[in-house]
Amino acid sequence: MLNGSGTFDAIAARRAFGEALIEQFPFDAFVSKTITREPRQGNPPPRLWETPAGLINSIGLPNKGLAGFLESDLPQLAELPVPLIVSVMGFSRDELAQLVAAVGARDEVAMLELNVSCPNVETGLVMGADPVETAAAVERVRSETEKPLIVKLTPNAANPAAVARAAQDAGADAVSLVNTLKGMALHPQTRQPWLGGRTGGVSGPAIRAIALEQVASVSARVEIPVIGMGGISTGRQAVDFLAAGATAIAIGTESFRDPAAGRRIAAELASLSLPGTEPAPASTVV
Ligand SMILES: Cc1cc2nc3c(=O)[nH]c(=O)nc-3n(C[C@H](O)[C@H](O)[C@H](O)COP(=O)(O)O)c2cc1C
């Protein structure tokens, strides 16, 4: 059970909940918010719109940049009681390679996740939307670290399974999906885009059926582990993702409603039997 990158601020949560957060950490591994090489302010506000079944966010990857992350965030994230996965995004293959090398060299980091899918930033779409671009990015960074590399796929691709296959063939150790789907909301009076970034990424229950289909089709195309996410808010929904082929799941938007959602969903999951493991109904026993 992981968190979706950018949906759980463990440093702020520790300030709010104190040592209780460490004692009852909601996830089995923690994924950082995506970092970039240079510091970023993010998109102008407003940055969120609530839909009947989820969110549209236009955060725009605000972060301290590589140096700021290594200096101030990493030591705090290293105190968490679970392995740390750092999410990185580069605006060129070389920039991505620099991030992978610098982050991968740190002992505190267990794995890296390549965000090739953030739809809020113009150039984010390019790498993850196309199998050839994705393969070139993974090939470029693969030799920069021996640590496991997860490629986070975008659902805004014509063929996510082909992108996943390309990532595997280029050396990825796992894929995670889905990131947010591109969406938009208009101001109720002005009919102008509500979000400061004009468009944003849709997440939450609204995207669950789409995510489930993509997890199933990606799982059928790759042999590496698949981390499934997209609108999961109960253990039963988590079982669906596992049945569709995911080997791990992540919780995103639900953590905004319930910061302990990861732990709750893991407990619900543990209480359910997985498909194929329950005893056959009596009538089918020979
Ligand atoms: C407010 C917000 C910020 C996010 N920031 C990131 C990010 O920095 N990097 C990333 O790869 N995904 C980011 N995501 C996407 C989530 O990690 C996840 O892939 C997506 O929300 C789908 O899962 P969910 O429906 O459970 O939220 C963000 C999502 C939200 C709602």
The ligand as an SDF file (V2000), in Angstrom:
LIG
                    3D

 31 33  0  0  0  0  0  0  0  0999 V2000
   -3.4110   17.3630   -5.5770 C   0  0  0  0  0  0  0  0  0  0  0  0
   -2.7060   16.3070   -6.3750 C   0  0  0  0  0  0  0  0  0  0  0  0
   -1.3290   16.4110   -6.6040 C   0  0  0  0  0  0  0  0  0  0  0  0
   -0.6520   15.4370   -7.3400 C   0  0  0  0  0  0  0  0  0  0  0  0
    0.6900   15.5500   -7.5370 N   0  0  0  0  0  0  0  0  0  0  0  0
    1.3520   14.5950   -8.2270 C   0  0  0  0  0  0  0  0  0  0  0  0
    2.7690   14.6580   -8.3810 C   0  0  0  0  0  0  0  0  0  0  0  0
    3.4530   15.5620   -7.8790 O   0  0  0  0  0  0  0  0  0  0  0  0
    3.3750   13.6700   -9.1030 N   0  0  0  0  0  0  0  0  0  0  0  0
    2.6750   12.6170   -9.6410 C   0  0  0  0  0  0  0  0  0  0  0  0
    3.2810   11.7360  -10.2760 O   0  0  0  0  0  0  0  0  0  0  0  0
    1.3290   12.5110   -9.4740 N   0  0  0  0  0  0  0  0  0  0  0  0
    0.6650   13.4760   -8.7910 C   0  0  0  0  0  0  0  0  0  0  0  0
   -0.6860   13.3550   -8.6000 N   0  0  0  0  0  0  0  0  0  0  0  0
   -1.4100   12.1760   -9.1300 C   0  0  0  0  0  0  0  0  0  0  0  0
   -1.6290   11.0990   -8.0580 C   0  0  0  0  0  0  0  0  0  0  0  0
   -0.4040   10.6030   -7.5440 O   0  0  0  0  0  0  0  0  0  0  0  0
   -2.4560    9.9000   -8.6280 C   0  0  0  0  0  0  0  0  0  0  0  0
   -1.7330    9.3210   -9.7030 O   0  0  0  0  0  0  0  0  0  0  0  0
   -3.8220   10.3200   -9.1440 C   0  0  0  0  0  0  0  0  0  0  0  0
   -4.3830   11.3230   -8.3220 O   0  0  0  0  0  0  0  0  0  0  0  0
   -4.8050    9.1430   -9.2650 C   0  0  0  0  0  0  0  0  0  0  0  0
   -5.0510    8.5300   -8.0190 O   0  0  0  0  0  0  0  0  0  0  0  0
   -6.3220    8.9270   -7.0750 P   0  0  0  0  0  0  0  0  0  0  0  0
   -7.5360    8.9380   -7.9570 O   0  0  0  0  0  0  0  0  0  0  0  0
   -6.3550    7.8890   -6.0050 O   0  0  0  0  0  0  0  0  0  0  0  0
   -6.0410   10.2970   -6.5450 O   0  0  0  0  0  0  0  0  0  0  0  0
   -1.3890   14.3260   -7.8760 C   0  0  0  0  0  0  0  0  0  0  0  0
   -2.7590   14.2290   -7.6300 C   0  0  0  0  0  0  0  0  0  0  0  0
   -3.4300   15.1770   -6.8960 C   0  0  0  0  0  0  0  0  0  0  0  0
   -4.9160   15.0250   -6.6460 C   0  0  0  0  0  0  0  0  0  0  0  0
  1  2  1  0
  2  3  1  0
  2 30  2  0
  3  4  2  0
  4  5  1  0
  4 28  1  0
  5  6  2  0
  6  7  1  0
  6 13  1  0
  7  8  2  0
  7  9  1  0
  9 10  1  0
 10 11  2  0
 10 12  1  0
 12 13  2  0
 13 14  1  0
 14 15  1  0
 14 28  1  0
 15 16  1  0
 16 17  1  0
 16 18  1  0
 18 19  1  0
 18 20  1  0
 20 21  1  0
 20 22  1  0
 22 23  1  0
 23 24  1  0
 24 25  2  0
 24 26  1  0
 24 27  1  0
 28 29  2  0
 29 30  1  0
 30 31  1  0
M  END
$$$$
